[in-house]
Amino acid sequence: MNSNSQSANADTYSQRMADIVGTAIALLTLTLPVFVIAHYSSTNVENNQHPLIQNLQKSKD
């Protein structure tokens, strides 16, 4: 009986760890893309477009 109770405790521990790891992966999957998109869609996009507009205006003149 002792071996069965130890096995049950190990299964409970591994199940708990699997739940924690799964939750961490789910949170990363949901939040990481938002932060990456927010980082790369900052004012850098606007700064890169201004020289193109200025170059087009200079070529028309």
C-alpha positions as CSV (number, residue, x, y, z in Angstrom):
1,M,0.0,0.0,0.0
2,N,2.9,2.4,0.6
3,S,4.1,2.0,-2.9
4,N,0.6,2.9,-4.2
5,S,0.4,6.0,-2.1
6,Q,3.8,7.1,-3.2
7,S,2.8,6.6,-6.9
8,A,-0.3,8.6,-6.3
9,N,1.7,11.5,-4.8
10,A,4.2,11.4,-7.7
11,D,1.3,11.5,-10.2
12,T,-0.3,14.4,-8.3
13,Y,3.0,16.3,-8.3
14,S,3.6,15.7,-12.0
15,Q,0.1,16.7,-12.9
16,R,0.5,19.9,-10.8
17,M,3.7,20.6,-12.6
18,A,2.2,20.0,-16.0
19,D,-0.6,22.4,-15.1
20,I,1.8,25.1,-14.1
21,V,4.0,24.6,-17.2
22,G,0.9,24.5,-19.4
23,T,-0.4,27.7,-17.9
24,A,2.9,29.5,-18.3
25,I,3.1,28.4,-22.0
26,A,-0.4,29.6,-22.6
27,L,0.2,33.0,-21.0
28,L,3.4,33.4,-23.0
29,T,1.6,32.4,-26.2
30,L,-1.1,35.0,-25.6
31,T,1.0,37.9,-24.3
32,L,4.3,37.7,-26.1
33,P,2.9,38.5,-29.6
34,V,1.1,41.5,-28.2
35,F,4.4,42.9,-26.8
36,V,6.4,42.1,-29.9
37,I,3.8,43.8,-32.1
38,A,3.7,46.8,-29.8
39,H,7.4,47.1,-29.8
40,Y,7.9,46.9,-33.6
41,S,4.9,49.2,-34.4
42,S,6.2,52.1,-32.4
43,T,7.2,55.5,-33.8
44,N,9.9,53.8,-35.9
45,V,7.4,53.2,-38.6
46,E,6.5,56.9,-38.9
47,N,10.2,57.9,-38.9
48,N,10.9,55.6,-41.8
49,Q,8.1,57.0,-43.9
50,H,9.0,60.7,-43.6
51,P,12.2,60.4,-45.7
52,L,10.3,58.6,-48.5
53,I,7.7,61.4,-48.6
54,Q,10.4,64.0,-48.6
55,N,12.3,62.2,-51.4
56,L,9.1,62.1,-53.5
57,Q,8.5,65.8,-53.0
58,K,12.1,66.7,-54.0
59,S,11.8,64.6,-57.1
60,K,8.7,66.4,-58.2
61,D,10.3,69.8,-57.7
